[in-house]
């Protein structure tokens, strides 16, 4: 069967229309792949789809997804994040801007224990946001801090986006984790510097907390106990990965077990918390699997009709390709993040740019962590940023959608600055992953 326009472009056009019809991304990709396979090769083309499903079911790397999700869910549902907040508050809670800084630190630590943005944003919104508002913090600063810090789990290992990206394009997940650890630290540092500068310039919008009596040093030291368990879980996961003792998949099982043991030891793991943790794990894992099945199927048909070769060739023909290909890729991922969820962006864009990056002789891990970092911005960029809706769903009508949109841009800009730092100076992360 002949078509008036190139098949890859036709597939992309059809996909855009199907997505505009609000069909879930995973199903949209699978339906289009099946339709074009039948149109081109007949019933025999469906074999490709079955093979894609089988590949997802047998992916060793993807086994880590439900285990990391379960670990995150246990820590959230058992209320361990509450204890961490109290510990941070007792340590640094009496200085100007301290609540905002605690939000950033807590977001980073939650990111290092899990990979779920919803969990981080929900925790910060419920725990820290009301305290910042009650203390007299500027509302937009409080919203921006919660959303910026709440997105850190998607770059700080064990980042779910890094797992999906690594499994999908064939890049070392362990190296993506290692590089993401640094990029997340850079983002968190930029957020903290911004808060400190803002607090200095607008003292009336960021008051100093006043307590009835100072917290004794002994009580501050005692609060460190509540950070010991979470830090042990972080070390059990990241330490085994970075030292080569375990693969990310093996480390995910260690983390899941460690979180359960710690929650039991703290007597925080109730039957209800366990049931909710299992249900959350099931829902998000199912979503990821359908997305990956659809993505693999679409990519297989897309590549078979010459899509990757067509677009990769166009990228490589750009003048100064070694500069423009990474730059345009980062820009495209940022713009798409305003309209598509991170999984869809990974499925649609990652294979093409990864092929171009490899053809140019650039490091695919370096580019991979830039791409994953770019996806972080998609959680807080209007109009489709998922983080915005997590936050709005919790605070309800007390905050307008317009205020939420306006509050996130300084932190989205700081995320972009962190990405540009890694783009311009690769050695900020390359010294770790060579």
Buried (B, 14 or more C-beta within 10 A) or exposed (E): EEEEEEBBBBBBEBBEEBBEEEBBBBBBBBBBBBBBBBEBBEEEBBEBBEEBBEBBEEBEBBBBBBBBBBBBBBBBBBBBBBBBBBBBBBBBBBEBBBBBBBBBBBBBBBBBBBBBBBBBBBBBBBBBBEBBBEBEBBBBBBBBBBBBBBBBBBBBBBBBBBBBBBBBBEBBBBBBBBBBBBBBBBBBBBBBEBBBEBBEEEEEBBBEBEEEEEBEEEEBEEBEEBBEBBBBBBEBBBBBBBEEEBBBBBBBBBBBBBBBBBBEEBEBBEEEBBEBBBEBBBEBBEBBBBBBBBBBBBBBBBBBBEBBEBBBEEBEEBEEBEEEBBBBBBEBBBBBBBBBBBBBBBBBBBBBBBBBBBBBEBBBBBBBBBBBBBBBBBBBBBEBBBBBBBBBEBBEEEBEEEBBBBBBBBBBEBBBEBBEBBBEEBEBBBEBBE
